[in-house]
Amino acid sequence: MANNKSSKKRIEIAERNRLRNRTYKSALRTLMKRCLTACSAYGQQPGEEARAAVQSSMNAAFSKIDKAVKVGVVHRNTGANQKSRLSVAVKQVLEPTAAASTGA
């Protein structure tokens, strides 16, 4: 247990940051999963409504990733990696001919 005032404060700050980090990371995982699910749904049944769902879910995920990087919850390289992964998934679904020619 903490013995002095500064170490007690550090414990409180660490707990506050842990809770904030947990909410950000949980939201990130949820939004990324939602984007990937929207991509697979669009692949199964393409349409304008499904395309809009893919775009909106990708925008929401990108926004949350950028905010998490800005706050310091996620390292900037991790954030860039996650955004790249989502971009590739979306491109493969929305532009299958372009993704097939560049991927091979």
TORDREN-126809 format. One record per residue (C-alpha): residue number from 1; residue in three letters; x, y, z. Coordinates in Angstrom, 3 decimals. Example, Ala and Ser with C-alpha at 12.3 -4.5 7.8 and 13.67 -1.06 7.14 Angstrom:
- 1; ALA; 12.300; -4.500; 7.800 $
- 2; SER; 13.670; -1.060; 7.140 $
This chain:
- 1; MET; 0.000; 0.000; 0.000 $
- 2; ALA; 1.080; 3.581; -0.617 $
- 3; ASN; 3.029; 5.222; 2.170 $
- 4; ASN; 3.061; 8.856; 1.160 $
- 5; LYS; 0.825; 11.396; -0.517 $
- 6; SER; 2.494; 11.310; -3.938 $
- 7; SER; 2.355; 7.533; -4.244 $
- 8; LYS; -1.329; 7.547; -3.244 $
- 9; LYS; -1.970; 10.105; -5.967 $
- 10; ARG; -0.083; 8.000; -8.530 $
- 11; ILE; -2.260; 5.000; -7.626 $
- 12; GLU; -5.407; 7.076; -8.180 $
- 13; ILE; -4.128; 8.415; -11.496 $
- 14; ALA; -3.106; 4.943; -12.670 $
- 15; GLU; -6.579; 3.606; -11.887 $
- 16; ARG; -8.235; 6.517; -13.687 $
- 17; ASN; -6.030; 5.963; -16.744 $
- 18; ARG; -6.643; 2.203; -16.664 $
- 19; LEU; -10.403; 2.725; -16.795 $
- 20; ARG; -10.103; 5.287; -19.594 $
- 21; ASN; -7.797; 2.996; -21.588 $
- 22; ARG; -10.168; 0.063; -21.111 $
- 23; THR; -13.153; 1.996; -22.478 $
- 24; TYR; -11.193; 3.257; -25.484 $
- 25; LYS; -9.802; -0.183; -26.319 $
- 26; SER; -13.195; -1.819; -25.952 $
- 27; ALA; -14.795; 0.787; -28.218 $
- 28; LEU; -11.983; 0.324; -30.756 $
- 29; ARG; -12.478; -3.428; -30.877 $
- 30; THR; -16.235; -2.996; -31.232 $
- 31; LEU; -15.982; -0.466; -34.061 $
- 32; MET; -13.380; -2.496; -35.931 $
- 33; LYS; -15.487; -5.615; -35.633 $
- 34; ARG; -18.535; -3.658; -36.807 $
- 35; CYS; -16.615; -2.424; -39.858 $
- 36; LEU; -15.382; -5.911; -40.766 $
- 37; THR; -18.912; -7.296; -40.313 $
- 38; ALA; -20.305; -4.569; -42.574 $
- 39; CYS; -17.669; -5.493; -45.177 $
- 40; SER; -18.656; -9.154; -45.134 $
- 41; ALA; -22.349; -8.213; -45.300 $
- 42; TYR; -21.657; -6.043; -48.333 $
- 43; GLY; -19.725; -8.913; -49.914 $
- 44; GLN; -22.703; -11.216; -49.438 $
- 45; GLN; -25.329; -8.745; -50.635 $
- 46; PRO; -23.979; -5.643; -52.369 $
- 47; GLY; -26.201; -2.611; -52.447 $
- 48; GLU; -26.191; 1.110; -51.853 $
- 49; GLU; -27.421; 0.725; -48.277 $
- 50; ALA; -24.725; -1.822; -47.418 $
- 51; ARG; -22.090; 0.366; -49.071 $
- 52; ALA; -23.151; 3.326; -46.913 $
- 53; ALA; -22.941; 1.096; -43.826 $
- 54; VAL; -19.378; 0.100; -44.734 $
- 55; GLN; -18.339; 3.730; -45.244 $
- 56; SER; -19.956; 4.995; -42.045 $
- 57; SER; -18.535; 2.174; -39.934 $
- 58; MET; -15.066; 2.772; -41.377 $
- 59; ASN; -15.294; 6.508; -40.663 $
- 60; ALA; -16.392; 5.856; -37.076 $
- 61; ALA; -13.557; 3.388; -36.536 $
- 62; PHE; -10.968; 5.757; -38.019 $
- 63; SER; -12.205; 8.589; -35.825 $
- 64; LYS; -11.998; 6.482; -32.670 $
- 65; ILE; -8.540; 5.180; -33.583 $
- 66; ASP; -7.290; 8.738; -34.135 $
- 67; LYS; -8.718; 9.850; -30.799 $
- 68; ALA; -7.163; 6.891; -28.991 $
- 69; VAL; -3.771; 7.718; -30.497 $
- 70; LYS; -4.142; 11.380; -29.581 $
- 71; VAL; -5.014; 10.578; -25.966 $
- 72; GLY; -2.181; 8.065; -25.723 $
- 73; VAL; -4.206; 4.911; -25.244 $
- 74; VAL; -2.777; 3.319; -28.381 $
- 75; HIS; 0.665; 3.815; -29.911 $
- 76; ARG; 0.574; 5.681; -33.217 $
- 77; ASN; 2.057; 2.734; -35.125 $
- 78; THR; -0.616; 0.448; -33.699 $
- 79; GLY; -3.280; 2.928; -34.749 $
- 80; ALA; -1.812; 3.173; -38.239 $
- 81; ASN; -1.696; -0.625; -38.466 $
- 82; GLN; -5.360; -0.916; -37.464 $
- 83; LYS; -6.412; 1.750; -39.964 $
- 84; SER; -4.421; 0.040; -42.704 $
- 85; ARG; -6.032; -3.296; -41.911 $
- 86; LEU; -9.513; -1.782; -42.127 $
- 87; SER; -8.665; 0.072; -45.350 $
- 88; VAL; -7.482; -3.112; -47.015 $
- 89; ALA; -10.644; -4.963; -45.985 $
- 90; VAL; -12.877; -2.170; -47.266 $
- 91; LYS; -10.969; -1.846; -50.549 $
- 92; GLN; -11.177; -5.576; -51.192 $
- 93; VAL; -14.932; -5.487; -50.778 $
- 94; LEU; -15.731; -2.211; -52.549 $
- 95; GLU; -13.221; -2.534; -55.401 $
- 96; PRO; -12.634; -6.260; -55.995 $
- 97; THR; -10.996; -5.838; -59.439 $
- 98; ALA; -8.469; -3.222; -58.307 $
- 99; ALA; -7.607; -5.151; -55.125 $
- 100; ALA; -7.171; -8.417; -57.064 $
- 101; SER; -4.811; -6.857; -59.602 $
- 102; THR; -2.623; -5.129; -56.986 $
- 103; GLY; -2.644; -8.061; -54.577 $
- 104; ALA; -1.341; -10.625; -57.073 $
